[in-house]
Amino acid sequence: QAGLRFKQLLCPRLTEPVGRKVVENFVKIEYNRYIMLNALDLFCGCGGLSLGFEKAGINILLGIDAWQDAITTFNYNHKNSKGLCADLSTLNPKDIESNLNGKTVDIIIGGPPCQGFSVAGKRILDDERNKLYKNFVKFVDYFKPKAFVMENVPNILSIGGGIVRDSIVKDFSDLGYKVVFQVLTASNYGTPQNRRRAVFVGLKNGSDFSFPEKSVSHLTTSFEALSDLPENSLTDGSSYPIAANCDYQKLMRKNSNKIFNHEITEHNERTRKIIALVPDGGNYKDLPPELQQTRKVHIAWTRLNSQKPSFTIDTGHRHHFHYKFNRIPTVRESARIQSFPDDFIFLGTKTSQYKQVGNAVPPLMAEAIAEKIKETLNV
């Protein structure tokens, strides 16, 4: 294939013989173009990060997570991959080699929790509760991929005055990786949500990695994400009752002609009446004083703003409401806000589905990171 492209692209333009090095470099670039990178997704959840990397043309060999519900959804949607339910705090990297079919792990991706804290100067990441993070490091050490991508909450960069951040950089630097980090906002890559995540990227070859620039000139709004989805429930497999009316909706429907996971939550009459008092984009401050303290959390009674990207959605705590309808978003609407396409179907109970969606990395942001990884690795 590379030889054919050499003839097609270069030979007609050559006016004199070329050296062996020129041919070798061209063939190497074209070889990489046609050889797919392989990735391992640790703490994969339902597979938002995996989906983004797949969309960028990277093969997900295996997704691993300790939650069976998430793995069931992962396996249903990632037909060319395999999900493994296993405890990553104790799993030995060697034990998964039989699942890789002899293929090389080029990239390791994932989001291990880092929940420890500093005690009398002790390194936070030595805390007993950070076994999950340390095993992520162990997997990178064992497989020695060309690159790794690790994502987490933004404040991981500032906890303990930066001690966690510095420990992460040191742990991977000691393994021979050049590590950079940055907080990325999902709406800058087409996701209709201002979700922020800290992302660490390490490259084994010492190359400089530049995080993807903002890729959209217009931020996708909640209205654009949801306005083609109806107020009431739809039976799984129903046809779309409303035509797509913007590019984002067309993108979400690209490989789908049916709707799944659009079952509404039936609130009691008092709750519906209170929600009805909150305007588009409003919150508890818009309620009469006697109703403002009916829920003791500052995010209570918050409506999406139809003209802006959504705030960060949670895992189904029932405090955030549709910009127009007097109910919380459905699982499908939540998935739209996360940039999961409509052909990605969530399995399990409705409560489980909300948690799967809320815990995921937005696929469109993941795709932007993956494309930049490929570019940096000259693939």
C-alpha positions in Angstrom: 0.0 0.0 0.0 2.8 2.4 0.9 4.7 1.5 -2.3 1.6 2.2 -4.4 1.1 5.6 -2.8 4.8 6.4 -3.3 4.3 5.8 -7.0 1.1 7.8 -7.1 2.1 10.8 -5.1 5.8 11.2 -5.6 7.1 9.5 -8.7 5.3 11.8 -11.2 6.8 14.8 -9.5 10.4 13.6 -9.3 12.9 15.1 -11.7 15.9 13.2 -10.4 16.7 10.0 -8.5 16.0 10.1 -4.8 18.0 8.6 -2.0 17.1 5.5 0.0 16.4 7.7 3.1 13.7 9.6 1.3 12.0 6.4 0.3 12.3 4.8 3.8 10.8 7.9 5.5 7.9 8.0 3.1 7.2 4.3 3.5 7.4 4.6 7.3 4.9 7.4 7.4 2.5 5.5 5.1 3.0 2.3 7.0 2.0 4.0 10.2 -1.0 5.5 8.4 -2.4 2.0 7.7 -1.4 0.3 10.9 -4.0 0.9 13.7 -2.8 1.8 17.2 -4.0 -0.5 20.0 -5.2 0.9 23.3 -6.1 -0.5 26.7 -8.8 1.4 28.7 -8.5 1.1 32.5 -11.4 2.1 34.7 -13.3 2.2 31.4 -16.8 2.6 32.8 -19.3 2.3 30.0 -16.7 3.4 27.5 -16.9 7.1 26.8 -13.1 7.5 26.5 -12.9 4.3 24.5 -15.6 5.5 22.1 -13.7 8.8 21.4 -10.5 6.9 20.7 -12.3 4.4 18.4 -13.8 7.3 16.5 -10.3 8.5 15.9 -9.3 5.2 14.5 -7.6 3.6 17.5 -8.4 0.0 18.3 -9.5 -0.6 21.9 -8.2 -4.1 22.8 -9.7 -4.3 26.2 -11.7 -2.2 28.7 -11.4 -3.0 32.4 -13.7 -1.9 35.2 -14.9 -3.3 38.5 -18.6 -2.4 37.9 -20.4 -5.1 36.0 -23.2 -2.9 34.9 -20.7 -0.6 33.1 -19.0 -3.6 31.5 -22.3 -5.0 30.3 -22.9 -1.7 28.5 -19.3 -1.5 27.3 -19.6 -5.0 25.7 -22.9 -4.2 24.1 -21.6 -1.1 22.4 -17.9 -1.8 21.6 -18.4 -4.7 19.2 -14.7 -4.9 18.2 -13.4 -4.8 21.8 -13.9 -6.8 25.0 -14.9 -5.6 28.4 -13.5 -7.3 31.5 -15.0 -7.0 35.0 -12.1 -7.0 37.4 -10.7 -5.2 40.4 -7.9 -3.0 39.2 -6.5 -2.6 42.7 -5.4 -6.2 42.7 -5.3 -7.2 39.0 -1.8 -8.2 37.7 -1.1 -6.8 34.3 0.4 -10.2 33.2 -3.0 -11.8 33.8 -4.7 -9.9 31.0 -2.2 -10.8 28.3 -4.4 -13.7 27.1 -7.1 -11.1 26.3 -4.9 -9.2 24.0 -4.5 -11.8 21.3 -0.7 -11.2 21.1 -1.2 -7.5 20.1 1.0 -4.7 21.4 -0.5 -2.1 23.7 0.5 1.2 22.2 -1.6 3.5 24.4 -3.1 3.1 27.9 -6.0 5.4 28.8 -8.2 5.7 31.8 -9.2 7.7 34.9 -8.2 6.1 38.2 -9.5 7.8 41.3 -6.9 9.5 43.6 -8.7 9.8 47.0 -5.8 9.9 49.5 -4.6 12.9 51.5 -1.3 14.1 52.9 -0.4 13.0 56.4 2.7 14.7 58.0 4.4 15.2 54.7 3.7 11.6 53.5 3.3 11.4 49.7 -0.5 11.4 49.0 -0.1 8.8 46.4 1.4 6.3 48.9 -1.9 6.5 50.8 -3.6 3.1 51.0 -6.7 4.4 49.2 -4.6 5.1 46.1 -4.0 1.4 45.1 -6.1 2.0 42.0 -3.9 4.9 40.8 -0.7 2.9 41.6 -1.9 0.0 39.6 -2.5 2.3 36.6 1.2 3.2 36.9 2.0 -0.5 37.2 0.2 -1.3 33.9 2.1 1.5 32.2 5.4 0.1 33.6 4.5 -3.4 32.5 3.3 -2.7 28.9 5.5 0.3 28.2 3.1 1.9 25.7 4.1 4.7 23.4 1.7 7.0 25.2 -0.7 7.1 28.1 -3.7 9.4 28.8 -5.0 9.8 32.4 -7.9 12.0 33.2 -9.4 13.1 36.5 -11.1 16.0 38.3 -9.6 19.4 37.8 -8.7 20.0 41.4 -6.2 17.0 41.3 -3.8 19.7 40.0 -4.1 21.8 43.2 -4.7 19.3 46.0 -2.1 19.7 48.8 -0.5 22.6 47.0 0.1 20.5 43.9 1.6 17.5 45.7 -0.7 15.0 43.9 0.1 16.6 40.5 3.8 16.6 41.2 3.7 13.0 42.4 1.9 11.9 39.2 4.4 13.6 37.0 7.3 12.0 38.9 5.9 8.5 38.9 5.6 8.5 35.1 8.8 10.5 34.5 10.6 7.8 36.4 9.3 5.3 33.9 10.7 7.3 31.0 7.7 9.4 30.0 7.6 13.1 29.1 4.5 14.2 31.0 2.3 17.2 30.4 -1.1 18.1 31.9 -3.9 20.6 31.3 -7.5 21.2 32.2 -9.8 20.7 29.2 -13.4 21.9 28.8 -15.6 19.6 26.9 -17.7 22.3 25.2 -14.6 23.5 23.3 -14.7 20.2 21.3 -18.4 20.2 20.4 -19.9 18.7 23.5 -22.9 20.7 24.8 -21.6 20.7 28.3 -19.0 22.8 30.2 -17.5 19.8 31.8 -13.9 20.3 32.9 -11.3 17.5 33.3 -7.6 17.4 34.2 -5.8 15.4 31.5 -2.3 14.0 31.9 -0.5 12.8 28.7 2.8 11.0 28.7 4.9 10.1 25.7 7.6 7.5 25.7 9.6 8.9 22.8 10.2 12.2 24.5 8.2 14.1 22.0 6.4 17.3 23.0 2.7 16.9 23.2 0.4 19.9 22.7 -3.2 19.6 23.8 -5.9 20.0 21.2 -7.0 23.6 20.6 -10.6 24.6 20.7 -12.1 23.0 17.7 -15.5 24.8 17.4 -16.3 28.4 16.8 -19.8 28.0 18.1 -20.5 26.3 21.5 -23.3 23.7 21.2 -26.3 24.7 23.4 -28.6 22.6 25.5 -31.4 23.5 23.0 -29.4 22.2 20.1 -28.6 19.0 22.1 -32.1 18.2 23.2 -34.9 20.0 21.2 -35.6 17.0 19.0 -36.4 14.8 21.9 -40.0 14.8 23.2 -41.4 15.7 26.6 -42.8 12.2 27.3 -41.4 8.8 27.4 -40.7 6.7 24.3 -40.6 2.9 24.2 -37.1 1.6 23.4 -36.7 1.3 19.6 -39.3 4.0 18.8 -38.8 6.1 15.7 -37.9 9.7 16.0 -41.1 11.8 16.4 -39.3 15.1 15.7 -37.0 15.9 12.8 -33.4 16.8 13.5 -33.1 20.6 13.4 -29.3 21.3 13.7 -25.9 19.8 12.9 -25.4 18.4 16.4 -28.7 16.5 16.3 -27.8 15.1 12.9 -24.4 14.0 14.2 -26.0 12.3 17.2 -28.4 10.5 14.9 -25.8 9.6 12.2 -25.9 5.8 12.7 -29.3 5.6 14.3 -33.0 5.7 13.2 -34.4 4.7 16.6 -34.5 6.1 20.2 -33.5 4.2 23.3 -33.2 5.2 27.0 -35.8 8.0 26.8 -37.9 7.1 29.8 -39.0 10.1 31.8 -39.0 10.4 35.6 -42.5 10.9 37.1 -42.1 13.6 39.8 -44.8 14.2 42.3 -47.2 17.1 41.8 -45.5 19.4 44.3 -42.1 18.9 42.7 -43.5 19.6 39.3 -45.1 22.8 40.5 -41.9 24.0 42.1 -39.9 23.2 38.9 -42.5 25.2 36.9 -41.6 28.3 38.9 -38.0 28.2 37.7 -37.3 29.9 34.4 -35.0 28.6 31.6 -31.5 28.8 33.0 -32.7 29.7 36.5 -32.2 28.1 40.0 -33.5 28.1 43.5 -32.9 31.9 43.8 -35.8 32.4 41.4 -38.2 30.6 43.8 -40.3 32.4 46.4 -38.3 32.7 49.7 -40.4 30.1 51.4 -39.5 27.5 48.8 -35.7 28.3 48.4 -34.7 26.0 51.3 -36.8 23.0 50.3 -33.6 21.3 49.2 -30.5 21.9 51.2 -27.9 21.9 48.4 -26.8 24.9 46.4 -27.4 23.2 43.1 -31.1 22.5 43.9 -33.8 23.4 41.4 -31.4 24.4 38.6 -32.7 24.4 35.1 -30.5 24.0 32.0 -30.0 27.2 30.0 -31.3 26.5 26.5 -28.9 29.1 25.0 -25.7 27.8 26.6 -23.9 24.5 27.0 -25.1 22.5 30.0 -23.3 22.7 33.3 -21.6 19.4 34.4 -24.2 16.7 34.7 -24.1 14.4 37.7 -25.0 10.8 38.1 -28.7 11.2 38.6 -29.1 13.1 41.9 -32.3 14.8 40.6 -31.4 18.4 41.2 -31.0 19.5 37.6 -33.9 20.0 35.3 -34.7 20.3 31.6 -34.7 23.9 30.3 -38.4 23.6 29.3 -40.0 20.4 30.6 -40.8 20.1 34.3 -38.6 17.1 34.9 -35.0 15.9 35.1 -33.4 15.0 31.7 -33.9 11.4 30.6 -30.9 9.1 30.3 -30.9 9.7 26.5 -30.9 13.5 27.1 -28.1 13.1 29.6 -26.2 11.0 27.0 -26.7 13.8 24.4 -25.3 16.3 26.8 -22.3 14.0 27.2 -22.0 13.7 23.4 -22.8 10.0 23.3 -24.4 9.3 19.9 -27.9 7.8 19.8 -26.7 4.4 18.7 -24.9 4.0 22.0 -27.4 2.2 24.2 -27.2 2.0 27.9 -28.2 -1.2 29.7 -29.2 -1.9 33.3 -31.7 -0.2 35.6 -32.5 3.5 35.0 -30.5 4.5 38.1 -27.5 2.5 36.9 -27.8 4.1 33.4 -27.7 7.6 34.9 -24.6 6.7 36.8 -22.9 5.2 33.8 -23.6 8.4 31.7 -22.6 10.8 34.5 -19.3 9.1 35.2 -18.2 9.0 31.6 -15.7 11.1 29.7 -17.5 13.0 26.8 -16.6 11.0 23.6 -16.2 14.1 21.5 -13.5 15.5 23.9 -11.9 12.1 24.0 -11.8 12.0 20.2 -10.0 15.3 20.1 -7.3 14.1 22.5 -6.9 10.8 20.5 -6.5 12.7 17.2 -3.8 14.8 18.8 -2.1 11.7 20.2 -2.1 10.1 16.7 -0.7 13.3 15.2 2.1 13.4 17.7 3.0 9.8 17.1 3.0 10.4 13.4 0.2 8.0 12.7 
